[in-house]
Amino acid sequence: MADDSVLRVRLDVDESDVSKLRMGQRACVTAEAYGTHKFWGHVMRVGHILGKKNVRTDEPSEHVDTKILETLVELEPGQQLLLGLRVDSFVGRRRGKRAGIVVERSGKAEKR
């Protein structure tokens, strides 16, 4: 039996946004199944190598040839999100700055 008290979400961050990523940044994810509820966490790992997209949105206008940087967000303890569920995510800047990274249909929840 797995410990799912703390969940992590793998995000595909577009190559044009990688310079905005920082360890410890506040992040949140949402899922259609949970309406407007936000699941909060922080960036705990930023990849070092650009690669191919891992998650597709099934949107006809999606660019599938862009490179991504895989980023790991750890959600705050006790938040319940179905494992493997697709989520939309937002990674914000520190110290209250408004700029951030919006990554749509970008990740999937997994156990720690």
N, C-alpha and C positions, 0 to 999 in steps of 0.2 A: 504494500500500500504506500502510495506517495504522499509526501507532505505538500499540500497545496495551499498552505496558509499564506505564503508569499508567492505571487505570480510575476512572471516576466513576460514582456511583449517584445518580439523582434520586429523592428521597423526597417523598411526599405527607404532610406533617405536619398532623394535625388542628388545627382552629382553637383547641381547648381547650388545646393544648400549646405554642402558639407563644411564649408568654412564657418558656418554659424553654430555648429555643434560644439558643446563643451560637456565634460564630465560633471555630473551633479546638477545639470539643468533640470528645472521643473518640467514635467510633462504630464499630459493627460490623454486618455483614450476614451472613445465613445463607441458604442455598437448599436445598430438599429434595434436589436432585441431589447435594449434597455432604455429606449427613448432618449431623453436629454441628460440622463445620468452620466456624470464624468467620473472616471476612475483615475485617481492621481498617483503619480510616482516621480521617479527621477532617472536621468540617464546614468547608467552604471557601466556601460562599455560602448566605445565607438570603434568600429572596425578600422583597419589600416589599409585595406585593399579594395578598390572599386570592383564591382562585379555585376553580373546580370540580375535583373529583377527576380525576386523570389515569389512575389504575390501579384496576381493580375486582378484587375477590377472588373473585367468583362464589359467595360465601357468601350464603345466603338472608337472614341476619340483618344483613347489611351496611347501614349508613346511607349512601345515595348522595346525600343532599341536604346533607351537611355541607360546609363550606368547608375548603380546605387551603392551606397555605403551602408552595410548592415549595422544597425545600432540596437542596443539592448536597453530597455527601460524596465526597472523593477518597480512594481506597483506597491503602494503602501500596504502593510500587513492587514489581513482580514477581509480584503475586498474579494468578492466572489464574481468571477467571470468564467464562462465556460471555456475549457481548454480547446484550442484550435479555432476559436471564433475569430472571424475577420473583424478588424476594428479600424476606425479613423483615429488619427493621432495629431497632437499639437505639441511641439517642443518649443518652449519659450526662452527668452533671454533672461539673464539674472538681473537683479536689482530693479525690477519693475519696468524695464524697457518694453515697449509695445511690440517691437519686431519679433518675429518668431518664425518657426517652420511649421507649415501645415502640410501634413502628409496624409493623403486620402487613401482609404482602403489599403493601409500600408503594412499591417502586421497581423500576427496571430498570437493569442495568449498561450503560454506554456507554463508548466510547473518549474519551480526553482531547481 
